[in-house]
Amino acid sequence: QVQLVESGGGLVQPGGSLRLSCAASGSRFGINVMGWYRQAPGKERELVATITSGGSTNYADSVKGRFTISRDNAKNTVYLQMNSLKPEDTAVYYCKVTTLLGGAFWGQGTQVTVSS
């Protein structure tokens, strides 16, 4: 069982920045892909960005050029640097990790609100 602890959400004005963190623990078999997803009220959960253990990244078109995903493999931690935030980025952001055996685990979610 993998435990995920997220932090870094909050309220920010349009154009501002936030950095999310997600620390994973308890994985016996190593972590493969780490990523961030988000879910706005009344909408389905959607992919924001993912990063493999080798550092390959993938972004949703809506966040390309504004968000940067990174990870510290020694700490089993993934980060999401969010710049130039827009009101439409408002959502609950969830961390997801996939182990080398294919198991998938989700964090509890952290609220990001972009509003003036």
C-alpha positions in Angstrom: 0.0 0.0 0.0 1.3 3.4 -1.0 0.5 6.5 1.0 0.5 9.9 -0.6 0.6 13.3 1.2 -0.2 16.3 -0.9 0.5 19.9 0.0 0.7 23.4 -1.5 -2.8 24.2 -2.6 -4.6 27.5 -1.7 -6.1 30.7 -3.0 -4.2 32.8 -5.5 -5.0 35.7 -7.8 -5.1 35.3 -11.6 -1.6 35.4 -12.9 -0.1 34.1 -9.7 1.8 31.0 -8.9 1.5 27.9 -6.7 3.7 24.9 -6.2 2.1 21.5 -5.3 4.0 18.7 -3.7 3.2 15.0 -3.3 5.3 12.7 -1.2 4.9 8.9 -1.6 5.8 6.3 1.0 5.3 2.6 1.5 6.1 1.4 -2.0 8.0 -1.9 -1.8 8.5 -2.2 -5.6 9.4 1.2 -6.7 7.4 4.0 -8.4 7.1 4.3 -12.1 4.9 7.1 -13.2 3.9 10.1 -11.0 1.3 12.6 -12.0 -1.2 15.3 -11.3 -4.9 15.3 -12.2 -7.6 17.8 -11.4 -11.4 17.9 -11.0 -13.4 21.0 -11.2 -17.0 21.2 -9.9 -19.4 19.4 -12.2 -16.6 18.1 -14.5 -14.8 14.8 -14.8 -11.3 14.3 -13.5 -8.7 15.2 -16.1 -5.0 14.7 -16.6 -2.8 17.7 -15.9 0.7 16.3 -16.2 2.7 13.1 -15.7 6.4 12.2 -15.4 8.1 8.9 -15.6 10.9 7.6 -13.5 13.3 8.5 -16.3 12.0 12.1 -16.5 9.8 12.0 -19.6 6.9 14.4 -19.2 3.4 14.8 -20.6 1.1 17.8 -20.3 -2.5 18.6 -21.0 -2.7 21.2 -23.8 -4.4 23.6 -21.4 -1.4 23.9 -19.1 1.5 23.6 -21.5 3.9 26.5 -21.1 2.5 27.4 -17.7 2.9 24.3 -15.5 6.0 22.3 -14.9 6.1 18.8 -13.4 9.2 17.5 -11.8 10.2 14.7 -9.3 12.8 13.8 -6.8 13.3 10.1 -7.1 15.4 9.9 -3.9 12.5 11.4 -2.0 9.7 9.8 -4.0 8.2 13.2 -4.3 6.5 14.9 -7.3 6.0 18.6 -7.8 3.8 20.8 -9.9 4.9 24.3 -10.4 1.9 26.3 -11.6 2.5 29.8 -13.1 0.2 32.3 -14.9 -2.8 30.7 -13.1 -6.2 31.3 -14.6 -9.7 31.1 -13.0 -10.3 28.0 -15.1 -7.4 26.2 -13.3 -9.6 26.2 -10.2 -10.1 22.6 -9.1 -9.2 19.9 -6.7 -5.8 18.6 -7.7 -5.0 14.9 -7.1 -1.6 13.2 -7.1 -1.4 9.7 -8.6 1.4 7.3 -8.6 1.8 4.0 -10.4 4.2 1.4 -9.1 6.5 -0.8 -11.1 4.0 -3.7 -10.6 1.2 -1.5 -12.1 -0.7 -0.6 -8.9 -2.2 2.9 -8.9 -2.7 5.0 -5.9 -4.3 8.4 -5.4 -3.8 11.2 -3.0 -6.6 12.9 -1.0 -6.6 16.0 -3.1 -5.7 19.6 -2.5 -7.9 22.6 -3.5 -6.5 25.2 -5.8 -8.7 28.3 -6.2 -7.8 31.1 -8.7 -9.8 34.2 -8.0 -9.5 37.9 -7.5 
